[in-house]
Amino acid sequence: MRKSSWLRFALTAALLLLTPLTFAKALPSGVTAGPSYGGISEYRLDNGLKVLLYPDPSKPRMLVNVTYLVGSKHENYGETGMAHLLEHLVFKGTPKYLDVAAEFAKRGMRWNGTTWADRTNYFEVFEASDEQLQWALEFEASRMLDSFIARKDLDSEMTVVRNEMEMGETNPFRVSLKALQSAAFMWHNYGNDTIGARSDVERVDIDKLKAFYRTYYQPDNAVLLIAGPIEVDETLAQVARIFGPMPKPTRTLPPQYTVEPQQDGEREATIRRIAGSPLLAIGYHTPGAASPDTIALNTAGLILGDSETGRLRAQLVDKGLAASAANFQFSFQERALTIFLIQLSGAQDIAKARSGALAQIEAGAAKPFTQAEFERAQINYRNQLKSRLDDVAQLGIEMSEYIALGDWRTFFWEAQALERVTLADVNRVAATYLIQSNRTLVNYLSGKTPVRVEIPAPPPIDELMATLEPEKAQEATAQFSVSPLDIEKKTARSTTPSGIKLALLDKPTRNDAVSFYIQLGLGSKETLVGKATAAEAMGALLYTGTEGLSRVELNDATAKLESEVRAFSTGVDSVTITGRSTTKHIAALLDLIASSLKKPRFDATEFESWRAQRLSQLEQAKLNPQARASEEMSRLTNPYAPGHPLAHRSSETIESEVTAIKLADARAYHDAFFGAQSMQAAIVGEIDPAQISAQIEALFGKWRAPTAYVRMEESLIKQVSTAAEIDTPEQANAILLGSRPVAMNDQAADYPALTVGAYIFGGGALSNRLLKRLRQKEGFSYGGGVLVRPSSTLEETSSLLLFAQAAPENVRKASNAAREELDAIVKDGITETELTDAKSGLLKARRVGLSDDAALASTLALQAEIGRTFAYTDELESNVAKLTVAQVNEAVAAQFGAKTWTFVVAGDAKKMANAVPGAEQSGEKK
């Protein structure tokens, strides 16, 4: 549940694209109106609770989000991690809600909580209905004041949080960033990682935790945001009825005294670990997020650190000195950090990369930014802000960050401030803040006489809000039904004269957003032997330039079209392109995509950059528990013989192939296999299906590959029924994986029953049987589950997958517990209550999924490929709704027995102490 959005840019921008304001006609007693902006209206209850209402009828789902103005910066000495630990405990229930996870699951709600330095938030996203909204509000009101915060829950949840902490200790980026934070802030709690110190978390005092809860979880320290197809008057009355009776607190919130002093010299910390590949984390103190200088600094960060077009990319990655470079901000309220991350492969010289990076970042007046760089960064920044408004649920969750700055309207102020920033501003802040004496680079080293940087305080929030310009009202987005049959009626399905299969859905969207999913089938079982690495390299080269455009020019052209190509990936026998655009620009973006597919640039620098990144990834994976466990599971269960294009390849084999492959190999793969002979395209948004169909046929209709496409038949994975142990020394976290073949496809009569059985055992968030045992009862694991990986082809090649994570010393217990639960569900079956809740939660979650346009486009493309419609979806949902306990128990009994699974554990062998029974006897210990 921990907040980990390190790469977050500030949101917003769509001041001109928001729903018009809707005002309550008559306010309930005890409610006063506050400011309104961007379709959001603020109200305040007499007890101090602030309420934000955001009516948006465009999608049939709602968001309830509660932001508490408390985070890790409010913790006292010896109490680090308390805010995050409390976030976990308020999911343990209240006198009115004893099993929170089960309540969420049976309502099909997507839910979570996150903790950051300045705030904590909790949210629920659910199918829109008055009943669902009322339940969510009553639940949030109950846990605001009546959460148990019990000793027994703390005892089990503490180990869960500790396991979450251990997960971070296996991630080089998180470890480096934690060290950077700590070195950059000597006194302020911003230097503490949100998850806290291990000793503090292990020894937390339950009475102090309760006092922390009673102090900060009060209506006058909370902001309630409700978004979706709501009626303002009715919703406000409902809020007043549910939250209004809460008394206004009489306590005074503890003041925050600490101000971080000026940094008086560069700082450096060194971490030595056995796992991972080299990287540099470089940070600079900057003003708090609600400061005009911050907007200019964000722009400078893009010019320097954009992963595609930044100066660091050109000077380090393109010249083979680094594998990748990126920039992001820790945007705290009082003080921020601008951070640059430089990733290297083991073969690259960290000293050269460091020297090159600092020469670019700290160039200052010696190498000012150009007008072209400034304009490109502004376009990219603007697009990043704008895209966050596509989804009201995401908007509401991200709004918590701006609420924590002191006024939620900073969300809109940022977009306007961006338009006021000049090139001179960007060069000024770079020269002021990005300097040697203000740098922390992940041991303290004293330098020469420092040039100290005085960090100005953010201006008073009222003064800042006075600069907020009036907004222009826009029309609301129309409602859209996500019933499968309603979607089917509105989907234009066709096959073009050349055989391209299309599924085009004209539907209303916020910001005129258009989502797309395009897939090409390539080659055959006979022609693709030995081509896996060439396919991977080709996928990396796509959209890095065309015959007429460089990578930077292609990225600039895409950004100017307010578009994003989110994935351009190649499997050995397919290439997939996904992303978003707008109604106005989708046609132009399709032209760019066609050029990238048909005439890629084959740039030698891009090719070598991919090679360095891939080798770096492989190096990092060598001691990563999840990567090693996944590789071993593939080795044990992959059903294809050596030489088959889909056969298992060891990491050593892949590394050897990546090292040896030449650019000509990627080109030959493209020349032989790329073509539209097997193409499916799905596009969702406000589009003209006839126009799109004609354009796709014109772009791709005559494009054929010399080598024919023949779909490869799938094979059922091997049933090994054994256990293997992989040693990943000095890793703080361990992974348990399980796999079992299921000889059926998703058209089988018992597939719905198996899906529901898997949901009860290992789905539905924390309410499933596996996590009730591993997390809720035993406290072994932060997360885990079981899912069905279905086959949608004629072959009956589905499988069941199980996963769980735990500390190495707990993996044996977790593995045994998982096996016991597998045997128990086979022996005892499920209950009528479990079935009722699972059917309700599963069906509601599916409907929420259909409201995600990107996921919907993916589904439509798959349907086009296999000749399916939403009639199948409707029938599947109907069959799920009609399931009986006997049917589910029959499917579970046939598939779940623990003796039929392959289990793999990866972790520190010394700590695991032979964690998986049978590993030594089977000879599979590694």
N, C-alpha and C positions, 0 to 999 in steps of 0.2 A: 504493500500500500504506500510505500514511500515515494515521495516526489523525486523524480530523477530527470527532469526536463532541463538538463544543462544547456542543450543547444537551442533553447527557446529564444526567439526574437520576440519583441513586443508585438502585440496583436494589431489590429484594426485598420482602418483606412476607409472603410466603405461608408462613409458619412453620407454619400449620395445614393446608397443602395439599400437603405434600411426601411423597415416597415414604418408607416406613419404613426405618430403618437396617438395613443388612445387613453383618454382621461376618464377616471371614475366620475359619474354624475353626482353622486352624493357619498361622502366619505362616512364609513361607520364611526360610531362613537369611539373616541380614544385614538383616532388615526389622523395624522396630519400629512399633507402633501409636501414633497420636496421637489427638487429640480427634475426635469424630464429632458431626455436627449436621445437621439438615435433610435427611437422606438421604445426606449426604456423609461419607465416612470418610477420615481422613488417615493416611498411613503415611510412614515415612522410611527410606531406605536408608543403609547405613553410609557411603557416599560423600557424604552430605548431600542427595541428591535428595529433595524432598518430593513425595508422590504423593497425589492426591485422586481417589477413586473414587465415582462417582455413578450407581448402577444405576437405569435408567428404561426399562422394557419397553414404554412406551406407543406408541413409534414405531420403525419398523425402520431407524433410522439411528444412527450413532455420531459422537461428537466426540472428537478428540484435540487438546488445547490445551496448549502449553508456554508458560509465562510466565517470562521472564528478568527479574530485578530490576535492570534497567539501562535507562535512558532518556536523554533529552536533558540532564537535570540532572547526569549523571555525566561529561559531556564537559569537556575542558580548553580553555584559551584557544587559539584558532586551530583547534579541532577540532569546532566546532559542526556539527550534522548527521551526526556520525559514527555515532551509534546508528541513525539512520534509513537511512543509506547501507549500513551493515552488514546491516540487515534485507533490503535488496535483494540483496546479494551472497550471502547464504546460500541463495538460490534458484538459484544458478548451479551447484550440484552438489558432489559429493564423489567420491572415487575409486570408490565403490560405486554412486553414482547420478549418471550423467553428464548426463542430460537430464531435469531435475526436472519441467518443465512437461509433457513428453510422458508421464511416469509418472503424473502426476496425471490427465491427460486420459483416458488409456485406462482408468483406474479410475473415471471419472465423479465424482471427488471435488471438492467445493467447498472452496477453500483460499484462504488469504491470510495476511498478517502485518501488524501495526500497531505503530506506535511512538508513545509518549507520554512525558511528562516523567519519570515514575517507573518505567516498565516497557516491555518489548517482548514481543509475543506472536505465536505462530504457531499456526495451527489447520488441521485437515482435518475436513470433515463428509462422511460417506459412507454408502452402503448397508451395513447391519450384516452383518458376517460375520467369522469368525475370521481368514480370509485377509487381508481388508482391514485389520483391526485390527493384525495382526502386521506388515504392510507399513508402516503408518503409524508404528508404534512404532520399527521398525528404521530407518526413514528419519530420524525425529527424533533418534534416538540417533546416527546417522551425522553429521548436520549439527551436532550439539551440539559435537563435537570435531574433525571431519574436513573441514569445509567448505574449499573451495579458497582463497577470498579472494585471487584472482589478479590481477596487474596488468592483464592483457588484459581481464578482466571489469570491473574498475574503470573502465578507459578508456571502455568503451561504456556502462556503467550510470550513470556520473557524468552523462553528458548526458541520460539518461532522467530522473534525479532532478532535474536542472536544468530539464527541461521540466515536470516536476511542479510545481516552484517557480514557473515562469512561468505555469502555470495559475492558481495562487493569486493572482498579481499582477493578474489580470483580474477578480477577485472583490472588490467593495468591502467586503463583510463581513469576509473573511479579511484584507484589507489593514488594515482598521480594528482588528480584534482583535489583529493582530500588533503594531501601534503601541501599543495599550492595554497589552498584556503588557510591552512594552519599557519604557514609561514608568512602569508600576506597580512593577516590580522593578528597582532600581538595581544590585544586586549579585548576587543569586541567579540561578542558571541558569534558574529559572522564567520569567525575562524573555526567554529566547531562544525563538524559534519552533522547533518540533521539526525542521523541515526544514533548519534551519541557515542560515548566511550564504552567499551565493553564492560569495564568494571562498574560504571554507573548503572548500566542496564541490568547487569546481574544482581546488583545490591539495592535496587530501588526500594525506597521506603513506601509502603502502601498508604500510610497516613499522609505523607507529603504528596503523593500522587493524587489522593482524594482532594487535598486542599488545593492543588493546582487546578483540578477539574472544577471545583466549586468557585474558584476565583475567576476563571476565564470562560467557562462554558455557561454564559449568562446572556440574556437577550440584549443587553446594552453593549455587548462585545461581539455581536453577530450580525451578519448580513444575509438575508434570505432572498435568493433569486429564483423566480419561477418563470419558465419560458416554454413556449409551445402554443398550441391552439386553445388559448384560455380566454375567458370573458373577464375583463378587468374588474367590473363591479362584483361579480359573484366570487371571484378568486380573492379579492381584497376582503370581502365579508368573511369568507372562509378562514383566511389567515387571522383576522381579528378574533374570530370565535375560538380558534384553536390556541393561538399564542397570546392573545390579549389578557387572559386571566393570570398569566405569569407575573409575579410581583417584580417591581423595579428594584434592582439590587441596591443595598445600602452601603456595600463596601466600595472602597476607592481602588481603582486598578493601580498596581505598583508602577512607579515611574521608571523610565529607562535612563540611566545616568551616563553610561560609558560612551565616549567619543574616541574613535581611533585616531591617534596622533599621526602627524606627517611621517611618511617613511623617509628615513635619512640615509639611505644607501641601498644598493641592489642586494637582494637576498637570494639564496640558492639552497635547495634541498636535493639530496641524492637518495634514490631508492634502489636497493639491490635485491632483485628477486630471481628465482630460478626460471620462472615462466615468462612468456610474452616476448615481444620484440621491442627495440629501442623506441622511445618517443620523447618529445620535449613538450612541456606545458609551461607557457610563458604568460604571466598575468600582470596587469597594471591597475592601480587604484584609480577609480573614476567617480564622478558624482553619483548620487542616488538616481534611481530610474526616472523619477519625475523632475527632470532637469533638462533645459534646452540643450546643454552640452552633450547629454547622453544621446540625443538623436543624431547629432553630428558625429559622435564617436561610433555609433552603430554603423553609420555610413562609411566612416573610415575603415571600420572592421571588415566591411564587405569588400571594399577596394583592395585591402591587403589579403584577406583570408577567405574570400569566396572559393569554394572547392573546385569550381570550374573556370572562373575568370580572374581570380585574384593574383596579385603580384607574387605571393608566396608560391602559388601553383606554378607560375611561369619560371621563377628563379630557382625553385627547389625540385618540384616534382618533374617538370618537363626536362630538367637537366640531369635527372637521375640521382639527385642528392637526397631525396626523400620519397616515401611512397604516397603520402597525402598530406594536405594542410587544410586547416579549418579555423574559423573564428566564431566565438559566441560570447555571451555575457552572463554573469551572475547578477541579475538586475534586482538588487536589494533596495529597500526603501531609503536607508540612510547613506549608504556607500555601495558602490558596485565594483565589479572587477571585469575588465575587458581581457579576454583570454584567447590565446592562439595555441593550437595543438598541432604538432608536427610528428607524424608517424613515419618510422623508418623500417626497413628490412634489416636483418642481421648483417648483411653485406655492406650496408651503407655507413658512412663515417659520420658519427654523431657530432663531432667537433666541426666538420665542414657544414653540416646542416645547421648547427647552432649559429655559426658565424654568418652564414647566408641569411638565416631568418632574422637575426638582430639587425643586420645591415638594412634589411627592407623595412622592418617595423619601426626602427628608431631613426630612419633617414631624416625625418623632420623637414626643415626648410631647405636642406640640401637636395631633396628630390621631391618637390611638391606634387600633389595629385593633379592630374590633368582634367580638363572639362569633360572629355570623353569617358574617363574612368568614373567621374562624379555622376554623370547622367546614367551610365549603366548601373551603378550601385543604387541610384534612386529608383530606377525601374524595378530592380530586383527586390529592394526593400518594400516598395509599394505593393508589389504582387504578393509578397509574403504576408503583409498585413491584410490585404484584401481577401486572400483565400481562406482566412480563418472564419469568415462570415458565411461560408457555404453551408455550414451545419450548425443549427441553433444549439445542439447539445454541446459541441466543442466550444462554441462561443461562450456559453454559460460557465463551463468549467474553467476556461482560461481567464474569464473575467475576475476570478478570485485573485489573480496576480495584481490586477489594477486596483481592486478594492483594498488590497494590502498597502497600496501607496498612499492612501488617505482619501481618495475620491474615485469612484468608479468611472467618472467622466474622463479620467486620464486616458482611458481606452480610446476615446475619440480625439482627445487633444494630441496624442502622439501622431496620428495621421496628418493633422493640420500642421503640427510643428515640423514634420518632414518636408512639407511644401515650402516652409519658410527658410529652411537650411540652405546656405550658399556654399559654393566651393571654398570661399575664404574661411567660412566657419569650420569646415572639415579640416583644412590644412592647419588652422589655428589650434584646434583641440588635439590633433595628432602631435604637433610640436610641443604642446603643453603637457600632455599626460603620458604619451608613449616615449618616455625617456629612461635612460639607464638607472638613475637614482630612484625611480618609482617602479622598478621592475622586480618581480619575484619569479625566479626560475627554479622549476622543480628539478646546509649547512649554511649557515649564515656566514657571509663574507663581508668584511668591512672594505669599503671602497675609498676612493679619493674624496676630497671635500665635496659633499653632495650638493646637488642643485635640488633643493626641496620643493615639493609641489604642494601648494595649499589647495585643498579640495573644498570648494565652496559648498555651503549647505543648499539643499534644494529651496527654491523660493516658496513663500507661503502658498498653500494650495489654493486659497481664495484668489490670490493674484494670478496664479496660473490659469484658473478657470475663467477669470475675467477676459482672457485672450481667446477663449473658445468662440469661434464664429457661429452664427446661426446656421442651422442645417436646412436642407431642402427636403421636403416631403416626397416620398416615392410611393407608388402603388404597392399594395400587399401582394404577396405570392399566393396564387390560388391553391386550394386543397387538392390532394391527390390520394386516391384510395390505393392501399397496398394489398388488397385482396388478390390472390394469384390469378383468379379468373378475370378480375377487372384489369390487371396489368396485361394479361394476354389479349384482351379485347383491344387495347390501345397500342399493342406492339405490331409494327409492320415487319413481317417476316418475308423474305424473298431470296431467290437465287438469281444472280445476274446472268446475262447470256454466256459469260465465260465460266460460270460455275461458282462464283464467290457467294458464300452464304452470309446473309445479313439479318440482323435483328435490331431494328431501329425504333426507339421509344420516344415519342414526342410528349414531354411532360413539363409542367411548370417547375422551376427551380429558383432558389435564391441567387441573386447576382447573375442570372442567366447562365449559370454554370452548366457545362456539358462534360460528362464522363465518357471515356471510351476504353474499349478492350479489343485488341486486334491480335489474331494468332495465325501463324503460317505453319503448315506441316512440311517437314523437310526429309527427304531421303527415305531409306528403307533399311531393314535389318541387315541386308547383304552389303549395301553401299556405305553404311555409316560405321563399319568396323574401324576402330582406332581413331575415330574423329572427335571424341569427347572434348579433348583439350582445345582442338581447333575451333569447335563450336563455342566453347567458353570464351576464347580470345575474340572470336567474331562478335559475340554478344557485347563484350566490353568496348569494342571499337564502334559499334553502332551509336549513332547520335553524338559522336565526338567530331563530327565534320562530314561534309559531303565533297564531291568533286569541285563544287563552286564556292563552298563556305568552310572557313576554319572552325575549330571547336568554339572559339570565343564568338565568332560571327553567328554561328548556329544558335548558341545560347542566347545571344542578344536578340536575334530574330524571334526566338520562342518567347522570351520575356516581353518583348514589345507586343506580342499577340495575347498578353495576359494569360499565358498557357504554361503548362508544366507537363513534361514527359516523365512520369514517376518511375517507370520501370521499363527497361529495354533489355530483356533477358533472353538468352538462347540456351535451350536444352539441346541434347545431342540431335533430337529429331523435331525441334520446333523453335520458333522465335515468337515472343510475346511482347506487345507494346501496350502500356496502359498510361493513363494520365487524365488531365482535365484541361478544358479550354472554356470558351464562351460561345454563345450563339453567334455572335458577330465574327469570331475568329476561327471557328472550327474548320472551315473550308481551307483557309490559308495554312493552318497547322497540318492538316492532312497532306497538303503539298510538301511540306517540310519532311514529314514522316516518310512519304514515298521516296523523296530524294535520298534520305538516310538509308532506307532499306535497299534501294536499287543501285545507288551510286555512292557508297561510303568512301571516306577519304583515304583509309589505310595509311594513316600517318605513323611513321616510325617512332616518333616521340611518344605518341599515345600508346602504342603497342608496348614500348619498354616501361612506360608508367604502369600499365596493367600488370606486366610481369612482376615488377617490384612490389606492387600492392598484393598480388596473389601470393607471392613467396612470403611476404610479411604475414598474411593471414594464416598460411600453413605453419609458419614458425610459431605464431601465437597459439595455434590449436594443439601443438604437440603435448602440452601439459594442461590443457583445458579439459576438465572432467566431462562436460557435456559433449564436446567435439570427439573426444576419445571414445566415450561410450557409444555414440552414434556410429562411429566408424566400425567398432567391434560388432555392433548389432547388424550392420550391413554385411560384414564379412560372414557372420553366422547364418543369416537368413536370406541373403540375396539368392534368387533361384536361377540366375542366368549363368551359363557356362562361360569360361574364359573365351574372349573373342567376341562375345555378344556385345553390341553397343551399350546395353544397360547393365553389363556385368559389374560386380564390385571392383573398385580400384583402391588400393591402399594409398594412404597419404604420401608414402615414399614414392610410389609410382607416379602420383599426380605431380609431386614436386619435381621429379626427374623430367616429366613431360613438359611442365611449364618452363623449366630451365632450357630445354632443348628446342622447343618450338620456335619456328621462324615466322616472320610476318607473311611470307609467301604461303605458308600453310593456311593461315586464316583467309587469305585472298582466294586460295584454291577451294576452300570449303564454301565460301560465298558463291563463287562462280559455278560450282557444281550443283548446289542444292537450293539456293535462294530463288524463290519464285512464288507466284500466287496460285499454283495449281491446286492447293488445298488451303484456302483462306476463309476465316470466319471473322466478322467484325460486328461488334455491338456498340451502339452509341445511345446514350441516355441524356435527355435535356430538351430544351426548346429548340427543335430542329425541324427541317423540312425533309422528311424521309425520301421523297422522290429526288430531290436535289442531291442529297448525300449519296444515294444509291448510284445516280448517274456519275457523280464525281469519282467514286471508288472504282466503278467499272472503267472509267476513262484512265484512271491512274494505274490500275493493276490488271486490267482485263487481258492484255496481251503479254504480260510479264510471265514467262514460263522458264523453269529451270531445265537444264539438259538432263538431269537425273529425276526420274519420276518419284513421287511420294507414295509410299505404301505403309499404311499404319502397322506398327509392330504389335503383335498380339502380346497381352500381358500374361505373366505366369504367377501362380500363387506362391507367396514367400514360403521358405522352408520352415517346418515345425521342428525345432531342435530340442525343445524341452530340456534345457540345461541352464547352467548359470556360469557367467564368466566375470572375472574381476580384473580391472585395469588399474595399474598404479600410476597416480599423478602426484608425485612427491610435493610436499609443502603447500598443497592446495587446501584452503580452509573449508571448501564446500565439496560435497559429493553428490553424484547423480545416480538414481536408479531408473533403468529403462526396462520395459517389458513389451514383448511382441507376441502375437498369436495369429496364425492364418485363419481366415474365415471363408469357406468355399461358398460364397454367394455374391450376387451383385445387388445394386440398389433397386432392382425390379423384383427381387425375391419376395415371396409371401411373408416370410418371417423377418425381413429387414426392418420394418417399423418397430417390431417388438424388440429386436436387438438394439436399435437406436435408443429406445426408451430405457432398456435395461442398463446400457452404458451410461446414460444420463443420470440414472439413479445411483449407480455405483461410483462414477467418476466425473460427472458433469455438474451443472447447476451450482457453480461456485463452491462456497464452503459448506453447503448443506449436503453434499454427496457423502456416501458411506466411507469412501477412502479417506477424505480429508476430515470427516468427523472423528475418525480413528487417529490418523497421523498428526493432525494439527489441533483439533479441538480438544481431544481427550489426552493424547500423549505429548503434544508439543514438540514432535520430532521435526516437522517439516513446515516450511513457509508455503509451499505450494505443490500441487500434484493433481493427477486426474487420469481418467481413461476416456478414450474416444474411439469411435468407429471411423476408419479410413475406408470409405465406400468405393467400390468400383462401379462406374457408370457405363461400362462397356458390356459387350456380350459375354466376356470371360467372367468367371466367378472368382474374383481375386481380391476380395476385401480383406481387411485385417483389423485386429484390435491392438491399440497402443496404450501402454501405461507408462507414466512418468511420475517421479517424485524427487525432491531434493532434501538433503539433510546434512548435518555435520558428519564428517567421516566416522566419528565414534558412535553415531546414532544410526548409521545406515543398516547395520545388521538388524537392529530392532525394527526399523522402518520396513525393511524387506520382509521380515517375518510377519509383521502386522499386515502388510499388503496381501501376503499369501493367505493368511488366516481369514481376511475379509473376503477374498475371492472364493475360498471354500465355503464360507458361511452363507454367502448369497446363493450359491448353488444348492446348499443343503436346506436352508430355511426359506428361500424365495423372498419376494418383496411383499409389502403390505398394500392394502387398498389405499391407505392415505398416501403412501409414497407414489403410487401410480397416479392418483388424482393430481397431486402437486406437480409431478414430473410432466404429465400431459399439458397442464396449464402453463407451466414455465417454459417448456420447450416450444409450444405453439406460439406463445406471445413473443418469445425471443426470436423466432423465425420471422414474425411480422416486423419486428423492429429491424431485423437484418434487411428486409426488403425495402426499407425506407432509406437505405444507404445506396446512393446512386452508383458508386464505384463497384460495390459488391453486386449490385443488380446488373451492371454491364458485364461483369465476369460470368454471372449465371446465364445471361442471355447468350453469350458467346459459346459457353459449353453446350447449351441447348441446341444452338445452330450446328455445332460440330456433330452431335450424336442424334440429331433429328427429333428433339424433344420439345415440348411446350410446357406452359404452366399448368396445363391440365394434369400433368404428372404430379406437380407440387400440390395441387388441390387434392388430388386423390391420396397422396401420401399423408397430408394433414388430416384428411377424413379418416384414413386407416389408423393413424395414431390416436385420434379422438375416440375410436371405437374399441381400442385394445382392452383386453381383460387381464386380470392378474395371472390367470392360468397361461395365457399366451406369452406374456413376458417371462414368466418363470420357466416355460418350456425352452425359450430362446436362450435364457441365461444358463440353464442347466446344460445345454448343448455346447456352450462356447466359453464359459468362464472358469472352469476348474483350474486351479493353480498349477497342477502337474503338466498342463498342456502349453505352458508359456516358456518363452526364452527370456531369461533375465540377464541384464548386464549392469554392473556397478562400476563406476570410476571414481576414485578418490585416493587420498594418501593411505597407502597400504599399512603403514605403521599404526595409523590411527584407526583404520577400519578393523584391523585384527581379524582378517579373513571374514569380511562383512557378509558375504553371500555363501550360505551353506552349500557345500558340494563343489565349489569352484576348484579346490585343490584336487579333489578326487577326479574331476573331469579333465584335468590337465589344461584347463582354460585360463589359469591364473597368469597374468602378464605384468 
